Amino acid sequence: MATNWSEFRAAEPVFARIVEERFLGHRHHVLATLRKDGSPRLTGLEVTFRSGELWLGMMQGSRKAGDLRRDSRFALHANPGGGTGMDGGDVRVAGRAAEVTDPATVARFSREVGQPEPFHLFRAGLAEVVRVSVEGDELVVQAWRPGRAVRTVRRGSDDAVPREEGLGEPAGRT
């Protein structure tokens, strides 16, 4: 099951804002796709958030676009930025990308972002959103999947058992 960005934002507004800010903090990110033989391909990519969607735009005929047309599964890792600070944490999303070929939608996107046509345009369907950060002396892993609340695991540098917050229940359940 995958969901679009606006559905994720509605389900988990605070977490979505943190993740979006992380992606908007830098221009270039890393996209993972699957090659024809099933091996991973990592490439650079610019992303944008518009009209409630996370958009992936690619040069016409690019290998990553060919990968997504053949197998829509992807993972996208936000640029960690310079230095060692990792402000905002280490963020990644995974899911399936759906190519948009409607000429009116592509033309509108082209005008809005200043991208000359032709190019490949994909909407990201989210299956998982993960953020890893450090708070004090703990590693904090937050994970979200459609229909579930954010699950948080806190792990210290000692031998203590990791603490879990949220059990990943569907949003809105008590």
N, C-alpha and C positions, 0 to 999 in steps of 0.2 A: 504494500500500500504506500503510495506517495502522495504528497500534498504540495500545494504551491506556497510561495513565500507569505502571501497575505493570510493564509490559513494558519501557518506556523506562527506568524506575528499575533494573530487573534488568540491562539491557544496559549502562547507563552510570550507575552509582550516584553517583559524585562529581559529575558534570555535572548529573544530575537534582536532587541536593540543592541545588546552587547556584541552579538555575532555580526550584525550589519555594520556597526562602527568599526569592528576589526577589519572587515573587508574594505570598507571605505577609507581606512587609514593609509592604504598603499594602493598603487595603481595595478601592479602586476602580481599575479597569484600563480599557483601550480595546479594544473588539471591532470588527473590520471584517467586514461581511457584504456580500452583493451584492443590490442592489435588483432589482426586476423588469426594469428596462431595462438591467441589467448594470453600472450605475455603483456605486461603493463607498458604503457607509453606515458611518460611525464613530459608536459609541455607548459610553456608560459601562456597566460591568458588574462585578459582584462574582463571584469564583470561589471554589471550595473543592476541596480534595483529600480524598476519602473512599473507602474500600473499593477502593483501587488505581486510582481514576479521577480525572480532572480534570472537574469538573462546572460547567456553565454554567446558571444559573437566571435566568429572566426573567419579568416581569409577564405575566399572561394577556393575550393579544391584542396584545402589543407588536410593533412593526414589525420589530425584529431577529429575533424568533421567527418571524414570517412569512417573513422572508428565508431563515432557515435551513431552514424546512420546505420551501421551494421549491428552494433550492440550498444544500446542506449545507456548502459551503466557507466557511472562516472564517480569520481571523488574529487573534491576541490579543496585545496589547502590554502588558507589565507597566508599572505606574505608575513613572515614573522618580524620583519623590519630589521633595522640595524641594531647593533649592540646586543646586550644580553638581558635587557629589561623585560621583554615580552609583555609590554603594557597591553592589557586586554586579553592576555592569554593566547594560547595556541588554538586556532579554530579551524574546523573542517566540516564540510557537508558532503553527503553522498546520496545518490539516488539514480534517477533516470532522466535523461534529457530528451525532450521532444522537439524535433525540428519544426520551425515555423516557416511555411512557404507561401502563406497568404500575401499577395503582393501589396495590399493596402497596409497590413501590419508591418511588413518589412520596410516599406517606404516611410511610414510614420516613425519607426524606430530609427531609421537612417537620418531623418531630419532632426529628431530629438537629440541624438548623440553626435551628429556630425560625421557619421560613418558613410563613406561613399559606397554605393552598390557596385558590383554584386558582392555579397558575403553570405555566409551561413549564419542563421540565427536559431538558437535553441532556448526553450524554456526549461528551467531546472525543476524537476519534480523531486521533492525531498523525501528521503526514506530515513535519514539520520542526520542529526546535527550534534557535534561534539565540541566541547571547549575544555582544554586542560590549562590550569593556571596554578600558581604557587601563592598560598596565603600563609604568611608566617613560616612555620616549619612543616607545612602540609602541602602535599600535592592534591589538587582538587580536580576531579574529572566530572564534568556535567554532560549528560547525554539525553537527547530527546528523540523520540520516534513518534510518528503520527498516531493519534489516539491515546497517547500516554503522557503523563506528567514528566517533567525533567527529573531525572534520577541523578543524584550527586553522591560520589564516593570520595571520602577524605582519607588520605593515607599519610602517616607520619614517616619520619626517617628511622624510627625504631622498629621493633618486632611486633608492635601492637597490631591487632586485627583492624583492617580498614573499617571505618564507620560509614554507614550508608544512610542517606537522607532521601526520602521519597522512594517509593517502591515501584515507580513507573506505572501507577494506576492511570486509567483513562482520565483525562482532564474532566473536572466537574464531579467526580465521585468522592464520597466521604467514607 
